[in-house]
């Protein structure tokens, strides 16, 4: 990711991030509620050009068929399919708060008669959208294989890992649960009447900080009672967050 130097702006949530000819916003919880959480997640997957999620989860494409398009350019692939092209247009409208249209001649999305996203800058735009929505991931390092058999074994293991992850996420926290936790946490001023005004980035950032502080508080009690060994250290909660 390339725009993490905007963390203060992300945190305050008062102003958008400008790229080329367009402003990109972190949506508020109220704005997400207006369109529905499912629609928001669809917009987010498409606007961040997450090919795997779009084709496997939304279009139910098999892993075998996905492998055929895995190395295709995401922008060219998305705009070549009318259904995805239209969803991407609506997603850009949502994240930019502009009336966005697709120009088939320029092969680009435009707003106010200016190109805002095309093949040249879509990665930059999608990175900022990701960060403004609390998605900060390390880029996967390319894996090199000694032979074809090693690659097949690796892919089989990855499929099992993904399958296991899907089968064990029933108890994972949803957006509603995270908001409820923030509303019930002491001393942060967040409650059910104002939580909708937070941006999604602020929600995830606050929740991450709350988790760090909660871990510190729990271990502090253990440390105070002498149950930690001399080599164990208390985790600091005054530390840099991932978001």
Secondary structure, 3 states (H helix, E strand, C coil): CCCHHHHHHHHHCCCCEEECCEEECCCEHHHHHHHCHHHHHHHHHHHCCCHHHHHHHHCCCCHHHHHHHCCCCHHHHHHHCHHHHHHHHHHHHHHHCCCCEEECCCCEEEECCEEEECCCCHHHHHHHHHHHCCCCCCCCCCCCCCCHHHHHHHHHHHHHHHHHHHHCCCCCCCHHHHHHHHHHCCCCCCCCCCHHHCEHHHHHHHHHHHHHHHHHHHHHHHHHCCCCCCCCCCCCCCCCCCC
